[in-house]
Amino acid sequence: MTQKKLDVLQCRISIVSKAAVVAAAYRNREDRIYPIEVEIMFKQATFYRKQLGLDLEALGVVASKLK
């Protein structure tokens, strides 16, 4: 993996997280089923996982350690 690819993904994380914050600020508070900010972050997490070649099982192990 190149440093350029990591730099681009890091920049995307900043941009997308700001978009999710804006979506959270303007969403309908009564509709808590599928808030748009969760959808944005989920799609981006899936994209980063594919771009970085991360194994879903390995991520599950890391997530279980963080609980």
PDB file with SEQRES, HELIX, SHEET and CRYST1 records, atoms N, CA, C and O in Angstrom:
SEQRES   1 A   67  MET THR GLN LYS LYS LEU ASP VAL LEU GLN CYS ARG ILE          
SEQRES   2 A   67  SER ILE VAL SER LYS ALA ALA VAL VAL ALA ALA ALA TYR          
SEQRES   3 A   67  ARG ASN ARG GLU ASP ARG ILE TYR PRO ILE GLU VAL GLU          
SEQRES   4 A   67  ILE MET PHE LYS GLN ALA THR PHE TYR ARG LYS GLN LEU          
SEQRES   5 A   67  GLY LEU ASP LEU GLU ALA LEU GLY VAL VAL ALA SER LYS          
SEQRES   6 A   67  LEU LYS                                                      
HELIX    1 AA1 GLN A    3  TYR A   26  1                                  24    
HELIX    2 AA2 ILE A   36  LEU A   52  1                                  17    
HELIX    3 AA3 LEU A   56  LEU A   66  1                                  11    
CRYST1    1.000    1.000    1.000  90.00  90.00  90.00 P 1           1          
ATOM      1  N   MET A   1       0.854  -1.173   0.000  1.00  0.00           N  
ATOM      2  CA  MET A   1       0.000   0.000   0.000  1.00  0.00           C  
ATOM      3  C   MET A   1       0.896   1.231   0.000  1.00  0.00           C  
ATOM      4  O   MET A   1       1.885   1.294   0.730  1.00  0.00           O  
ATOM      5  N   THR A   2       0.549   2.181  -0.805  1.00  0.00           N  
ATOM      6  CA  THR A   2       1.372   3.375  -0.907  1.00  0.00           C  
ATOM      7  C   THR A   2       0.941   4.430   0.107  1.00  0.00           C  
ATOM      8  O   THR A   2      -0.199   4.448   0.572  1.00  0.00           O  
ATOM      9  N   GLN A   3       1.876   5.294   0.429  1.00  0.00           N  
ATOM     10  CA  GLN A   3       1.577   6.391   1.352  1.00  0.00           C  
ATOM     11  C   GLN A   3       0.540   7.328   0.745  1.00  0.00           C  
ATOM     12  O   GLN A   3      -0.290   7.892   1.459  1.00  0.00           O  
ATOM     13  N   LYS A   4       0.590   7.493  -0.587  1.00  0.00           N  
ATOM     14  CA  LYS A   4      -0.379   8.366  -1.273  1.00  0.00           C  
ATOM     15  C   LYS A   4      -1.806   7.853  -1.053  1.00  0.00           C  
ATOM     16  O   LYS A   4      -2.715   8.637  -0.779  1.00  0.00           O  
ATOM     17  N   LYS A   5      -1.997   6.535  -1.174  1.00  0.00           N  
ATOM     18  CA  LYS A   5      -3.322   5.961  -0.981  1.00  0.00           C  
ATOM     19  C   LYS A   5      -3.799   6.201   0.453  1.00  0.00           C  
ATOM     20  O   LYS A   5      -4.960   6.549   0.667  1.00  0.00           O  
ATOM     21  N   LEU A   6      -2.927   6.021   1.417  1.00  0.00           N  
ATOM     22  CA  LEU A   6      -3.283   6.275   2.811  1.00  0.00           C  
ATOM     23  C   LEU A   6      -3.628   7.740   3.037  1.00  0.00           C  
ATOM     24  O   LEU A   6      -4.575   8.051   3.760  1.00  0.00           O  
ATOM     25  N   ASP A   7      -2.866   8.641   2.424  1.00  0.00           N  
ATOM     26  CA  ASP A   7      -3.145  10.076   2.559  1.00  0.00           C  
ATOM     27  C   ASP A   7      -4.512  10.436   1.983  1.00  0.00           C  
ATOM     28  O   ASP A   7      -5.252  11.220   2.576  1.00  0.00           O  
ATOM     29  N   VAL A   8      -4.846   9.861   0.823  1.00  0.00           N  
ATOM     30  CA  VAL A   8      -6.137  10.129   0.188  1.00  0.00           C  
ATOM     31  C   VAL A   8      -7.272   9.618   1.072  1.00  0.00           C  
ATOM     32  O   VAL A   8      -8.268  10.314   1.265  1.00  0.00           O  
ATOM     33  N   LEU A   9      -7.128   8.407   1.608  1.00  0.00           N  
ATOM     34  CA  LEU A   9      -8.174   7.845   2.470  1.00  0.00           C  
ATOM     35  C   LEU A   9      -8.322   8.669   3.742  1.00  0.00           C  
ATOM     36  O   LEU A   9      -9.439   8.875   4.218  1.00  0.00           O  
ATOM     37  N   GLN A  10      -7.218   9.139   4.295  1.00  0.00           N  
ATOM     38  CA  GLN A  10      -7.285   9.965   5.506  1.00  0.00           C  
ATOM     39  C   GLN A  10      -8.034  11.264   5.222  1.00  0.00           C  
ATOM     40  O   GLN A  10      -8.818  11.720   6.054  1.00  0.00           O  
ATOM     41  N   CYS A  11      -7.802  11.856   4.070  1.00  0.00           N  
ATOM     42  CA  CYS A  11      -8.508  13.080   3.682  1.00  0.00           C  
ATOM     43  C   CYS A  11      -9.995  12.799   3.517  1.00  0.00           C  
ATOM     44  O   CYS A  11     -10.829  13.600   3.937  1.00  0.00           O  
ATOM     45  N   ARG A  12     -10.333  11.658   2.904  1.00  0.00           N  
ATOM     46  CA  ARG A  12     -11.746  11.275   2.724  1.00  0.00           C  
ATOM     47  C   ARG A  12     -12.437  11.105   4.065  1.00  0.00           C  
ATOM     48  O   ARG A  12     -13.590  11.503   4.229  1.00  0.00           O  
ATOM     49  N   ILE A  13     -11.732  10.509   5.031  1.00  0.00           N  
ATOM     50  CA  ILE A  13     -12.320  10.305   6.350  1.00  0.00           C  
ATOM     51  C   ILE A  13     -12.732  11.648   6.941  1.00  0.00           C  
ATOM     52  O   ILE A  13     -13.819  11.776   7.505  1.00  0.00           O  
ATOM     53  N   SER A  14     -11.875  12.635   6.812  1.00  0.00           N  
ATOM     54  CA  SER A  14     -12.181  13.970   7.346  1.00  0.00           C  
ATOM     55  C   SER A  14     -13.412  14.560   6.656  1.00  0.00           C  
ATOM     56  O   SER A  14     -14.306  15.082   7.322  1.00  0.00           O  
ATOM     57  N   ILE A  15     -13.458  14.480   5.351  1.00  0.00           N  
ATOM     58  CA  ILE A  15     -14.565  15.055   4.581  1.00  0.00           C  
ATOM     59  C   ILE A  15     -15.873  14.339   4.894  1.00  0.00           C  
ATOM     60  O   ILE A  15     -16.895  14.984   5.131  1.00  0.00           O  
ATOM     61  N   VAL A  16     -15.845  13.021   4.897  1.00  0.00           N  
ATOM     62  CA  VAL A  16     -17.065  12.241   5.111  1.00  0.00           C  
ATOM     63  C   VAL A  16     -17.574  12.387   6.539  1.00  0.00           C  
ATOM     64  O   VAL A  16     -18.783  12.456   6.760  1.00  0.00           O  
ATOM     65  N   SER A  17     -16.669  12.434   7.504  1.00  0.00           N  
ATOM     66  CA  SER A  17     -17.127  12.588   8.890  1.00  0.00           C  
ATOM     67  C   SER A  17     -17.816  13.939   9.076  1.00  0.00           C  
ATOM     68  O   SER A  17     -18.783  14.043   9.830  1.00  0.00           O  
ATOM     69  N   LYS A  18     -17.326  14.967   8.397  1.00  0.00           N  
ATOM     70  CA  LYS A  18     -17.990  16.281   8.470  1.00  0.00           C  
ATOM     71  C   LYS A  18     -19.367  16.230   7.820  1.00  0.00           C  
ATOM     72  O   LYS A  18     -20.310  16.845   8.318  1.00  0.00           O  
ATOM     73  N   ALA A  19     -19.490  15.503   6.713  1.00  0.00           N  
ATOM     74  CA  ALA A  19     -20.790  15.349   6.057  1.00  0.00           C  
ATOM     75  C   ALA A  19     -21.765  14.616   6.975  1.00  0.00           C  
ATOM     76  O   ALA A  19     -22.948  14.956   7.022  1.00  0.00           O  
ATOM     77  N   ALA A  20     -21.283  13.625   7.695  1.00  0.00           N  
ATOM     78  CA  ALA A  20     -22.146  12.884   8.626  1.00  0.00           C  
ATOM     79  C   ALA A  20     -22.614  13.781   9.767  1.00  0.00           C  
ATOM     80  O   ALA A  20     -23.756  13.670  10.211  1.00  0.00           O  
ATOM     81  N   VAL A  21     -21.746  14.664  10.244  1.00  0.00           N  
ATOM     82  CA  VAL A  21     -22.123  15.592  11.313  1.00  0.00           C  
ATOM     83  C   VAL A  21     -23.210  16.546  10.820  1.00  0.00           C  
ATOM     84  O   VAL A  21     -24.168  16.820  11.543  1.00  0.00           O  
ATOM     85  N   VAL A  22     -23.068  17.049   9.605  1.00  0.00           N  
ATOM     86  CA  VAL A  22     -24.081  17.940   9.036  1.00  0.00           C  
ATOM     87  C   VAL A  22     -25.404  17.186   8.889  1.00  0.00           C  
ATOM     88  O   VAL A  22     -26.465  17.722   9.208  1.00  0.00           O  
ATOM     89  N   ALA A  23     -25.338  15.944   8.406  1.00  0.00           N  
ATOM     90  CA  ALA A  23     -26.558  15.142   8.266  1.00  0.00           C  
ATOM     91  C   ALA A  23     -27.221  14.933   9.630  1.00  0.00           C  
ATOM     92  O   ALA A  23     -28.446  14.985   9.740  1.00  0.00           O  
ATOM     93  N   ALA A  24     -26.421  14.700  10.654  1.00  0.00           N  
ATOM     94  CA  ALA A  24     -26.965  14.497  12.005  1.00  0.00           C  
ATOM     95  C   ALA A  24     -27.640  15.761  12.517  1.00  0.00           C  
ATOM     96  O   ALA A  24     -28.672  15.695  13.184  1.00  0.00           O  
ATOM     97  N   ALA A  25     -27.058  16.904  12.205  1.00  0.00           N  
ATOM     98  CA  ALA A  25     -27.603  18.175  12.691  1.00  0.00           C  
ATOM     99  C   ALA A  25     -28.954  18.508  12.058  1.00  0.00           C  
ATOM    100  O   ALA A  25     -29.800  19.146  12.685  1.00  0.00           O  
ATOM    101  N   TYR A  26     -29.150  18.073  10.816  1.00  0.00           N  
ATOM    102  CA  TYR A  26     -30.372  18.442  10.096  1.00  0.00           C  
ATOM    103  C   TYR A  26     -31.385  17.306   9.956  1.00  0.00           C  
ATOM    104  O   TYR A  26     -32.375  17.452   9.240  1.00  0.00           O  
ATOM    105  N   ARG A  27     -31.156  16.193  10.619  1.00  0.00           N  
ATOM    106  CA  ARG A  27     -32.089  15.075  10.452  1.00  0.00           C  
ATOM    107  C   ARG A  27     -33.332  15.264  11.310  1.00  0.00           C  
ATOM    108  O   ARG A  27     -33.353  16.060  12.248  1.00  0.00           O  
ATOM    109  N   ASN A  28     -34.355  14.515  10.963  1.00  0.00           N  
ATOM    110  CA  ASN A  28     -35.605  14.517  11.707  1.00  0.00           C  
ATOM    111  C   ASN A  28     -35.384  13.730  12.996  1.00  0.00           C  
ATOM    112  O   ASN A  28     -35.088  12.536  12.945  1.00  0.00           O  
ATOM    113  N   ARG A  29     -35.520  14.367  14.128  1.00  0.00           N  
ATOM    114  CA  ARG A  29     -35.239  13.733  15.424  1.00  0.00           C  
ATOM    115  C   ARG A  29     -36.175  12.564  15.746  1.00  0.00           C  
ATOM    116  O   ARG A  29     -35.794  11.663  16.495  1.00  0.00           O  
ATOM    117  N   GLU A  30     -37.392  12.565  15.194  1.00  0.00           N  
ATOM    118  CA  GLU A  30     -38.322  11.481  15.487  1.00  0.00           C  
ATOM    119  C   GLU A  30     -37.978  10.206  14.721  1.00  0.00           C  
ATOM    120  O   GLU A  30     -38.339   9.111  15.151  1.00  0.00           O  
ATOM    121  N   ASP A  31     -37.292  10.337  13.604  1.00  0.00           N  
ATOM    122  CA  ASP A  31     -36.962   9.186  12.764  1.00  0.00           C  
ATOM    123  C   ASP A  31     -35.608   8.626  13.182  1.00  0.00           C  
ATOM    124  O   ASP A  31     -34.565   9.084  12.716  1.00  0.00           O  
ATOM    125  N   ARG A  32     -35.633   7.644  14.053  1.00  0.00           N  
ATOM    126  CA  ARG A  32     -34.386   7.069  14.546  1.00  0.00           C  
ATOM    127  C   ARG A  32     -34.135   5.665  13.989  1.00  0.00           C  
ATOM    128  O   ARG A  32     -33.273   4.948  14.498  1.00  0.00           O  
ATOM    129  N   ILE A  33     -34.865   5.270  12.966  1.00  0.00           N  
ATOM    130  CA  ILE A  33     -34.709   3.915  12.436  1.00  0.00           C  
ATOM    131  C   ILE A  33     -33.406   3.787  11.646  1.00  0.00           C  
ATOM    132  O   ILE A  33     -32.559   2.965  11.997  1.00  0.00           O  
ATOM    133  N   TYR A  34     -33.230   4.566  10.607  1.00  0.00           N  
ATOM    134  CA  TYR A  34     -32.017   4.527   9.791  1.00  0.00           C  
ATOM    135  C   TYR A  34     -31.520   5.944   9.543  1.00  0.00           C  
ATOM    136  O   TYR A  34     -31.700   6.475   8.447  1.00  0.00           O  
ATOM    137  N   PRO A  35     -30.904   6.559  10.534  1.00  0.00           N  
ATOM    138  CA  PRO A  35     -30.422   7.924  10.323  1.00  0.00           C  
ATOM    139  C   PRO A  35     -29.371   7.971   9.207  1.00  0.00           C  
ATOM    140  O   PRO A  35     -28.528   7.082   9.090  1.00  0.00           O  
ATOM    141  N   ILE A  36     -29.439   9.009   8.409  1.00  0.00           N  
ATOM    142  CA  ILE A  36     -28.571   9.134   7.238  1.00  0.00           C  
ATOM    143  C   ILE A  36     -27.095   9.149   7.611  1.00  0.00           C  
ATOM    144  O   ILE A  36     -26.265   8.650   6.852  1.00  0.00           O  
ATOM    145  N   GLU A  37     -26.750   9.719   8.778  1.00  0.00           N  
ATOM    146  CA  GLU A  37     -25.332   9.750   9.142  1.00  0.00           C  
ATOM    147  C   GLU A  37     -24.766   8.356   9.368  1.00  0.00           C  
ATOM    148  O   GLU A  37     -23.591   8.109   9.095  1.00  0.00           O  
ATOM    149  N   VAL A  38     -25.596   7.444   9.866  1.00  0.00           N  
ATOM    150  CA  VAL A  38     -25.151   6.060  10.046  1.00  0.00           C  
ATOM    151  C   VAL A  38     -24.924   5.416   8.684  1.00  0.00           C  
ATOM    152  O   VAL A  38     -23.946   4.694   8.488  1.00  0.00           O  
ATOM    153  N   GLU A  39     -25.823   5.676   7.752  1.00  0.00           N  
ATOM    154  CA  GLU A  39     -25.673   5.133   6.402  1.00  0.00           C  
ATOM    155  C   GLU A  39     -24.403   5.661   5.737  1.00  0.00           C  
ATOM    156  O   GLU A  39     -23.671   4.899   5.105  1.00  0.00           O  
ATOM    157  N   ILE A  40     -24.140   6.949   5.874  1.00  0.00           N  
ATOM    158  CA  ILE A  40     -22.928   7.542   5.297  1.00  0.00           C  
ATOM    159  C   ILE A  40     -21.686   6.875   5.873  1.00  0.00           C  
ATOM    160  O   ILE A  40     -20.793   6.476   5.126  1.00  0.00           O  
ATOM    161  N   MET A  41     -21.623   6.753   7.185  1.00  0.00           N  
ATOM    162  CA  MET A  41     -20.438   6.183   7.823  1.00  0.00           C  
ATOM    163  C   MET A  41     -20.284   4.697   7.495  1.00  0.00           C  
ATOM    164  O   MET A  41     -19.164   4.213   7.329  1.00  0.00           O  
ATOM    165  N   PHE A  42     -21.398   3.972   7.402  1.00  0.00           N  
ATOM    166  CA  PHE A  42     -21.334   2.553   7.054  1.00  0.00           C  
ATOM    167  C   PHE A  42     -20.770   2.362   5.645  1.00  0.00           C  
ATOM    168  O   PHE A  42     -19.895   1.522   5.431  1.00  0.00           O  
ATOM    169  N   LYS A  43     -21.271   3.139   4.692  1.00  0.00           N  
ATOM    170  CA  LYS A  43     -20.785   3.025   3.313  1.00  0.00           C  
ATOM    171  C   LYS A  43     -19.300   3.358   3.234  1.00  0.00           C  
ATOM    172  O   LYS A  43     -18.552   2.698   2.512  1.00  0.00           O  
ATOM    173  N   GLN A  44     -18.874   4.369   3.965  1.00  0.00           N  
ATOM    174  CA  GLN A  44     -17.466   4.744   3.935  1.00  0.00           C  
ATOM    175  C   GLN A  44     -16.591   3.698   4.623  1.00  0.00           C  
ATOM    176  O   GLN A  44     -15.491   3.403   4.154  1.00  0.00           O  
ATOM    177  N   ALA A  45     -17.069   3.142   5.719  1.00  0.00           N  
ATOM    178  CA  ALA A  45     -16.299   2.095   6.401  1.00  0.00           C  
ATOM    179  C   ALA A  45     -16.119   0.887   5.488  1.00  0.00           C  
ATOM    180  O   ALA A  45     -15.048   0.281   5.458  1.00  0.00           O  
ATOM    181  N   THR A  46     -17.161   0.539   4.748  1.00  0.00           N  
ATOM    182  CA  THR A  46     -17.070  -0.567   3.796  1.00  0.00           C  
ATOM    183  C   THR A  46     -16.063  -0.234   2.697  1.00  0.00           C  
ATOM    184  O   THR A  46     -15.263  -1.083   2.306  1.00  0.00           O  
ATOM    185  N   PHE A  47     -16.104   0.991   2.207  1.00  0.00           N  
ATOM    186  CA  PHE A  47     -15.163   1.437   1.174  1.00  0.00           C  
ATOM    187  C   PHE A  47     -13.722   1.362   1.684  1.00  0.00           C  
ATOM    188  O   PHE A  47     -12.849   0.849   0.984  1.00  0.00           O  
ATOM    189  N   TYR A  48     -13.464   1.868   2.893  1.00  0.00           N  
ATOM    190  CA  TYR A  48     -12.104   1.848   3.441  1.00  0.00           C  
ATOM    191  C   TYR A  48     -11.624   0.420   3.658  1.00  0.00           C  
ATOM    192  O   TYR A  48     -10.459   0.105   3.413  1.00  0.00           O  
ATOM    193  N   ARG A  49     -12.529  -0.446   4.120  1.00  0.00           N  
ATOM    194  CA  ARG A  49     -12.157  -1.843   4.344  1.00  0.00           C  
ATOM    195  C   ARG A  49     -11.696  -2.474   3.035  1.00  0.00           C  
ATOM    196  O   ARG A  49     -10.691  -3.185   3.008  1.00  0.00           O  
ATOM    197  N   LYS A  50     -12.419  -2.220   1.959  1.00  0.00           N  
ATOM    198  CA  LYS A  50     -12.040  -2.769   0.653  1.00  0.00           C  
ATOM    199  C   LYS A  50     -10.730  -2.152   0.154  1.00  0.00           C  
ATOM    200  O   LYS A  50      -9.849  -2.863  -0.329  1.00  0.00           O  
ATOM    201  N   GLN A  51     -10.606  -0.836   0.273  1.00  0.00           N  
ATOM    202  CA  GLN A  51      -9.406  -0.149  -0.216  1.00  0.00           C  
ATOM    203  C   GLN A  51      -8.148  -0.575   0.538  1.00  0.00           C  
ATOM    204  O   GLN A  51      -7.075  -0.688  -0.055  1.00  0.00           O  
ATOM    205  N   LEU A  52      -8.277  -0.808   1.825  1.00  0.00           N  
ATOM    206  CA  LEU A  52      -7.123  -1.167   2.651  1.00  0.00           C  
ATOM    207  C   LEU A  52      -6.913  -2.675   2.725  1.00  0.00           C  
ATOM    208  O   LEU A  52      -5.931  -3.137   3.308  1.00  0.00           O  
ATOM    209  N   GLY A  53      -7.832  -3.447   2.136  1.00  0.00           N  
ATOM    210  CA  GLY A  53      -7.688  -4.897   2.138  1.00  0.00           C  
ATOM    211  C   GLY A  53      -7.830  -5.511   3.525  1.00  0.00           C  
ATOM    212  O   GLY A  53      -7.150  -6.483   3.858  1.00  0.00           O  
ATOM    213  N   LEU A  54      -8.722  -4.933   4.331  1.00  0.00           N  
ATOM    214  CA  LEU A  54      -8.910  -5.415   5.699  1.00  0.00           C  
ATOM    215  C   LEU A  54      -9.857  -6.596   5.721  1.00  0.00           C  
ATOM    216  O   LEU A  54     -10.876  -6.599   5.031  1.00  0.00           O  
ATOM    217  N   ASP A  55      -9.526  -7.586   6.504  1.00  0.00           N  
ATOM    218  CA  ASP A  55     -10.322  -8.801   6.674  1.00  0.00           C  
ATOM    219  C   ASP A  55     -11.434  -8.534   7.678  1.00  0.00           C  
ATOM    220  O   ASP A  55     -11.173  -8.031   8.770  1.00  0.00           O  
ATOM    221  N   LEU A  56     -12.671  -8.865   7.321  1.00  0.00           N  
ATOM    222  CA  LEU A  56     -13.811  -8.612   8.190  1.00  0.00           C  
ATOM    223  C   LEU A  56     -13.698  -9.395   9.505  1.00  0.00           C  
ATOM    224  O   LEU A  56     -14.074  -8.889  10.562  1.00  0.00           O  
ATOM    225  N   GLU A  57     -13.187 -10.614   9.440  1.00  0.00           N  
ATOM    226  CA  GLU A  57     -13.014 -11.423  10.650  1.00  0.00           C  
ATOM    227  C   GLU A  57     -11.991 -10.778  11.590  1.00  0.00           C  
ATOM    228  O   GLU A  57     -12.200 -10.739  12.803  1.00  0.00           O  
ATOM    229  N   ALA A  58     -10.893 -10.276  11.034  1.00  0.00           N  
ATOM    230  CA  ALA A  58      -9.868  -9.617  11.847  1.00  0.00           C  
ATOM    231  C   ALA A  58     -10.429  -8.353  12.503  1.00  0.00           C  
ATOM    232  O   ALA A  58     -10.119  -8.055  13.657  1.00  0.00           O  
ATOM    233  N   LEU A  59     -11.251  -7.619  11.763  1.00  0.00           N  
ATOM    234  CA  LEU A  59     -11.873  -6.430  12.340  1.00  0.00           C  
ATOM    235  C   LEU A  59     -12.811  -6.802  13.484  1.00  0.00           C  
ATOM    236  O   LEU A  59     -12.926  -6.064  14.462  1.00  0.00           O  
ATOM    237  N   GLY A  60     -13.478  -7.945  13.360  1.00  0.00           N  
ATOM    238  CA  GLY A  60     -14.346  -8.426  14.426  1.00  0.00           C  
ATOM    239  C   GLY A  60     -13.566  -8.731  15.695  1.00  0.00           C  
ATOM    240  O   GLY A  60     -14.033  -8.454  16.800  1.00  0.00           O  
ATOM    241  N   VAL A  61     -12.374  -9.304  15.536  1.00  0.00           N  
ATOM    242  CA  VAL A  61     -11.516  -9.600  16.683  1.00  0.00           C  
ATOM    243  C   VAL A  61     -11.090  -8.295  17.369  1.00  0.00           C  
ATOM    244  O   VAL A  61     -11.125  -8.188  18.595  1.00  0.00           O  
ATOM    245  N   VAL A  62     -10.691  -7.315  16.565  1.00  0.00           N  
ATOM    246  CA  VAL A  62     -10.284  -6.017  17.121  1.00  0.00           C  
ATOM    247  C   VAL A  62     -11.462  -5.368  17.830  1.00  0.00           C  
ATOM    248  O   VAL A  62     -11.306  -4.836  18.930  1.00  0.00           O  
ATOM    249  N   ALA A  63     -12.639  -5.404  17.213  1.00  0.00           N  
ATOM    250  CA  ALA A  63     -13.831  -4.793  17.819  1.00  0.00           C  
ATOM    251  C   ALA A  63     -14.175  -5.468  19.148  1.00  0.00           C  
ATOM    252  O   ALA A  63     -14.573  -4.793  20.097  1.00  0.00           O  
ATOM    253  N   SER A  64     -14.026  -6.781  19.225  1.00  0.00           N  
ATOM    254  CA  SER A  64     -14.343  -7.488  20.465  1.00  0.00           C  
ATOM    255  C   SER A  64     -13.382  -7.090  21.585  1.00  0.00           C  
ATOM    256  O   SER A  64     -13.763  -7.083  22.756  1.00  0.00           O  
ATOM    257  N   LYS A  65     -12.157  -6.764  21.237  1.00  0.00           N  
ATOM    258  CA  LYS A  65     -11.166  -6.327  22.235  1.00  0.00           C  
ATOM    259  C   LYS A  65     -11.487  -4.931  22.761  1.00  0.00           C  
ATOM    260  O   LYS A  65     -11.114  -4.587  23.882  1.00  0.00           O  
ATOM    261  N   LEU A  66     -12.190  -4.114  21.936  1.00  0.00           N  
ATOM    262  CA  LEU A  66     -12.515  -2.743  22.325  1.00  0.00           C  
ATOM    263  C   LEU A  66     -13.765  -2.662  23.182  1.00  0.00           C  
ATOM    264  O   LEU A  66     -14.041  -1.612  23.762  1.00  0.00           O  
ATOM    265  N   LYS A  67     -14.525  -3.739  23.277  1.00  0.00           N  
ATOM    266  CA  LYS A  67     -15.774  -3.719  24.072  1.00  0.00           C  
ATOM    267  C   LYS A  67     -15.481  -3.692  25.545  1.00  0.00           C  
ATOM    268  O   LYS A  67     -16.406  -3.672  26.358  1.00  0.00           O  
TER     269      LYS A  67                                                      
END                                                                             
